[in-house]
Each structure stands twice: as structure tokens, then as C-alpha cells.
């Protein structure tokens, strides 16, 4: 059903692109009501406009906190045009219809990004705007509601096509978008207060996100998929290559999670199917990549490489020797870009502006969501206790901490073999910890990475001696594991009998 627009109320924080909209309203002889800065802007653009206070015969009060919260405004929006009792109420009160509401809200989300001043933040919570939007969205059968300047073009086209009217389908679509906008706005405010009061698990948790893009498909072609972000984008800049897939994003976020735990300007991570298959923190960037790759070059094929540094020409030449899906770095020098772009499908991601401060992560199943704090512990010597008679050298302890850090990002049960701050064997995702030990050892032997200074990390305690025994038999000279097993003493005795360094971690680090 078409509805002729006779009166529009405009109250916008974002005053850009108003002129084309005002032109179409003027052309269709639509009366404009406005307030505050929007009224001044409309008058500056030389269009006729009635100020809200003149429309309601009620002045703005409380420093502008109350201006559109008035019965004449909301009755004009909410009345059902064909209901006799509503028409009578309007006539008795000398109220008139408002057919179009154009509102966008105070920039609360931008404000909390720019300041920590709580009083300023509070003043940027919009009350009147969302209230008008909800009223108009509820009464979409008779009223159209616009909540973003991005919708102006579509509104202009609708008014041109229907000669100053709007269709029911158009108004219903706008209503759906409007309720999403008010819900999103309130969720940002709710989460701000949760963060301010350190309330991670409130009785009602609201998630909000902006659609970044609808992906081609999910994990498999028959599944639908999209990516959302609580920011306006992911802060990952794709500088080359075809569209990222669901699986690409999953691997990218896994790689970035590991990378952020490594030293700044150091560290190469290679990920395949969300599991690391090679990690190195060697100072020389080219050697760092080569060392990470040598851990498991077969699994690295078709994987993702994440570097905590800018990629140079020499490294680009080396990277181009292997088929990779994605390369992530803190930028690329021009000569490196030229080399890497010779592979048209290779996705290149600049993560220089990526923000990794999120403190909560969640997984969902059907209508259920599990939420937990991120495992962001920064390991130091204080997090570990040496329990064996043989004490680790400073180099061994450094390698043990490195291996244990990588281990927490490997799907459990997880075993990581390392030497010289480089992984040399990784066993992941096995129901049996003993099997994970064997896989890590097999990987090491397969690629001829025998080392005199071999260390091992386990993401949880060894329930029996057989696991650590298998590692020691393979050449491991130092082991780190969490404590907590009823057989901890047996494990310590075995370490002492074999002259093996054994270090206990104060915390367990499963990744299911």
C-alpha cells in the first residue's frame, strides 16, 4: 500500500549529504520539522524548516536532553491512520501526522573510542533519536523511517518512482533495519557499562556486529556464511588476491592469535587447518621463515604464513617457492609486493592496523553460546617450577617457555618439540596424549630434524610415564608440563632416573 508523505521530521547527528534529500522533499512539497543543529544546517542550506519547539509549542529543556520527547511528536508518528479512535485523539489535541522520520543517533560508539571521560560518554547516549525511530518502525504500516545517510539514495529513488509516496514493502524493510539499528546502539551502550564495571558475564549478554561481507560459502560449499565485526571492519587490509573464504578467516585468526604472543618484530607462524605446523622466533626474518617451514614443509603446503614484521624482497622470493593461501605481515615493501603479486590468487594481508585487544571469545551451538576470557597469559620464569634434579640451562629454559607458549595454540592433546626457539615436531588433536607424542616424534624424524638440544612441551600433565618415556627415548632432554596428576611423583622419578630436566607449569592450557 502506498503512503503519501506530507510531513517529515529530520534530526541527524551525521549531517552529510542532506542537500539531495532536501531537494526531493521540497519538490514533493513535504513539510520539514527539525531541531538543534539539524535545523540550523537545513536553514543554512536555504530550505524551509519548522523548528521542533515551534511545532510542539514547547521549548527544548535540560540543555537539549528533552526536545523531541513530546506527545505531539510521538502521536504524529504512532497513530494508526485508519483507526477512528486514533483520528479522534489527534483531532481533539490538534495533532498532525508525521509520515517520514529521518534520524541517526549521537555517535556513542565513536565517542568511547576517542575518550575515557565518562561524563562526556554519558552525554552521547541518544534518547530522543532511538525513541522516535522505534515509534516509526513500529508503525511502518503508515510511516517510513531512515536511520542512516547511506539510505538517502534509496529513499530519493522511491519518492521519485512513487511521486512522493512510499510502498509498504519499502517501509517494512526500513523498519527491519531500524530495529536492528536501535538494538545495535543499545548493545554498544550495554557492553560499555559491562566493561566499565568489569562485568564479563552479566545475566543478559548482548552481542553486536557489522556485516563485513557475505562469504562465498562456509566450511563447505553447501553451507552459507558471513563475517561480522564489532568494528566497522576487521582492521585487516587485503592488498592482493581473491576473496577470503570462511576457512581462510578461521586460519587467519588462529595465526594472528599465535603471532601476538610472540615478540614484536620477531616470529613466523605457519598455520594449516587452524593448527600451527611451524613456528620460529629467530631474529633473522628469512631464517625465521625457513626454520618454521622446516618443521613440517608438507603440511605448510596450502597453508597460511603470519609474520610479525614487514616482508622484504629476499623473503618474498622464498615465500613464492611454496603454494600458500594467505600471507599476513606488518606491511610489504614494494619490491616484495611486486614478486608476490605474480600469483594472482595469493591473498596478501597487511595487519599493521589490526587490534588484538579483545578479552573474550565465544563459540556457539544452535541457540547456545559459551563465553570465556582469552588465554593471554604472558609466560615468565615465575610461571614455572623446576622439579627435577637436573636444572635447565638458560637456553633450555628459554626453549621450554617458547615450546609451552606454542603448545597452548595446538589443538589438544598437544605435544610440541622445539630447539633454538623453533618448533621441530608438533602432535595435535589426538584423544591420546601418547599418540600426540608419537606424531610429534614422527614429524621430527621425517624431516631429519634431529637436535642435541631438544625440548618438549605438553599442554596438560602426563597421566602415565609412557608419554614422557617416549619423548626421552626420541632424544628429548627437557620437558615442560602442567602439574596435577596423581602420578606426578612417578613422572619426576622417571626424569631423575634418566637425567632429564622436568619443569612444571602453574597452569594448564588446553585448546579444544
Secondary structure, 3 states (H helix, E strand, C coil): CCEECCEEEEEECCCCCHHHHHHHHHHCCCEEEECHHHHHHHHHCCCCCEEHHHHHCCCCEHHHCECCCCHHHHHHHHCCCCCHHHHHHHHHHCCCCCCEEEEECCCHHHHHHHCCCHHHHHHCCCCHHHHHHHHHHHCCCCCEEECCHHHHHHHHHHHHHCCCEECHHHHHHHHHHHHHHHHHHHHHHHHHHHHHCCCCCCCCCCCCCEEEEEECCCCCCCCCEEEEECCCCCCCEEEECCCCCHHHHHHHHHHHHHHCCCCCCCCEEEEECCEEEEEECCCCHHHHHHHHHHHCHHHHCCEEEEECCCECHHHHHHHCCCCEEEEEECCECHHHHHHHCCCCCCEEEECCCCCCCCCEEEEEECCEEEEEECCCCCCCHHHEEECCCCCCCHHHHHHHHHHHHHHCCCCCCCEEEEECCEEEEEECCCCCHHHHHHHHHHHHHHCCCCCCCCEEEECCCCCCHHHHHHHHHCCCCEEEEECCCCCHHHHHHHHHHCCCEEEEECCCCCCC
